[in-house]
Amino acid sequence: MTGAETTHQSTPEPPGPGTGATVAQVRAEPVSPTHEDPVAVAGSEFLGGPSGRHTLTGAVWWSPVRVVVLVAMVLFALGLVQKAPCYNGGWFYGAGAQYTHACYSDIPHLYHARGFAEGLVPYFDRLPGDMEYLEYPVLTGVFMEVASWLTPDGGSFQDQSQNYWMVNAGMLMACAAVIAVCAARTHARRPWDGLLVALAPAFALTATINWDLLAVALTAGAMLMWARSRPLAFGVLLGLATAAKLYPVFLLAPLLALCWRSGRMREYGTAVAGAAGAWLVVNVPVMLFAFEGWSKFYRFSQERSVDFGSFWLILDQRTDLDLSPAVVNPIALVLTVAAVAGVMALSLSARRRPRFAQVAFLVVAAFILTNKVYSPQYVLWLVPLAALARPRWRDFLIWQACEVMYFLGIWLYLAQTSGGDKAKGLPLEGYQFAILVHLLGTLFLCAVIVRDIVRPEEDVVRRSGEDDPSGGVLDGARDASRRSSSDGPSHEQDPAGPAASADGTGHRDGDDGDDPWKYRGGSLRKEEAAGNGDGNR
């Protein structure tokens, strides 16, 4: 447990001259959003106003992490209630109701369509119909199979599908709790940023559409392990996440640039080895004994035409261009590689090394923006990363509003195209507008994060004096691109400027001040270097 969760601490204030307080000591204090975020300040008025200097942060049972988890569970439960019209019949009687009520889910439909109700083994047993094998990565298939084992036998077709969805909802709720814990603990001094995840409306609305929360939970756990300077555990969890969904592997690209820039390639190699090993452990047995079933996910991804939510769909609907998979696949690949390369170039060229969470968000967003399909639950991939990369309520809520608009847009469009309830549907032009809103909302948040990288003084995390609290071994590490400088780190390495020095001397990382650890992650890093830390950061 971090100090922010185990001690009775007051809200931090900048130390004054002659107090004897150091920046390292101040850094042990948790950051309260109600003191730095105007939206959080306004929202806190419903709960009695901003937290005071004697607010309890860990001496009572209701620690910030527990509060975040409770709020996340309440919002998750509200998301289940939102699916009630479908649970009570919309999934089973007529195609239009599940769209007009915006409560669609793949889970009950695939229980029978993918052979789970009949006891077929994913990847090994061929399915009847056009989809010969399960089209999901192996670890997601295991999750689906375990849920089918827990689903009670007997009952009608509807009863079985309802039970399967409920079992999956319980398992996905556990994933949501893991995500909430990780989001609140990754930045040790900013546990309340986890409320961004817990209160995200798009998170609650899309949590039980599909099985994406499994990969999101594993990725959130990986981010926490990297923040705790445990590269092997990070790699193992990231490899498992990639075995559940493809997108987590993209995090390794910008991490390579950051580790190269900071001289932490040994730790990067450990992480890659852990990721590769975990992915192989999950996939090799299925590859060896059911290769055709195992490869279905990759073949399906290649054969899939341009689909909902992507700019490719707008081009396909409004132009006469040939956008068959054979044409789109190589172009989309080039765009994705170019976008990832751009994020890596930014990581290497920025005057101050970006935070890991910032470039992690950018690289996943790049994959989403260039992909030929965007299912509404893909927003789950970005929510925890956004909370770490840009913990600012205004920007987060603008982006979330755009995603909620898209969430409603796709279901209303399907309500019209499904052949029923046309009067309640959304025309083609309206759906294309919803796609543009989603694209622009994601690009807006990307632009704000890029601005924070280019101008680190705008970064709310670094404004409080930290370097990279989710960076683990990168946090406080010397920047390899400046090691040749005879003057040490440049002024840009501390966006707060000379005034950030608590004793007024203007000393920074690398100077011969009274405490060289002031700008290297605070007292926790100092204790670890002295052999007193346990790495539990």
Secondary structure, 3 states (H helix, E strand, C coil): CCHHHHCCCCCCCCCCCCCCCCHHHHCCCCCCHHHCCHHHHHHHHHHCCCCCCCCCCCCCCCCHHHHHHHHHHHHHHHHHHHCHHHHHHHCCCCCCHHHHCCCCCHHHHHHHHCCCCCCCCCCCCCCCCCCCCCCCCHHHHHHHHHHHHHCCCCCCHHHHHHHHHHHHHHHHHHHHHHHHHHHHHHCCCCHHHHHHHHCCHHHHHHCCCCCHHHHHHHHHHHHHHHHCCCHHHHHHHHHHHHHHCCHHHHHHHHHHHHHHHHCCHHHHHHHHHHHHHHHHHHHHHHHHHCHHHHCHHHHHHHHCCCCCCCHHHHHHHHCCCCCCHHHHHHHHHHHHHHHHHHHHHHHHHCCCCCCHHHHHHHHHHHHHHHCCCCCHHHHHHHHHHHHHHCCCHHHHHHHHHHHHHHHHHHHHHHHHHCCCCHHHCCCHHHHHHHHHHHHHHHHHHHHHHHHHHHCHHHCHHHHCCCCCCCCHHHCCCCCHHHCCCCCCCCHHHCCCCHHHCCCCCCCCCCCCCCCCCCCCCHHHHHHHHCCCCCCCC
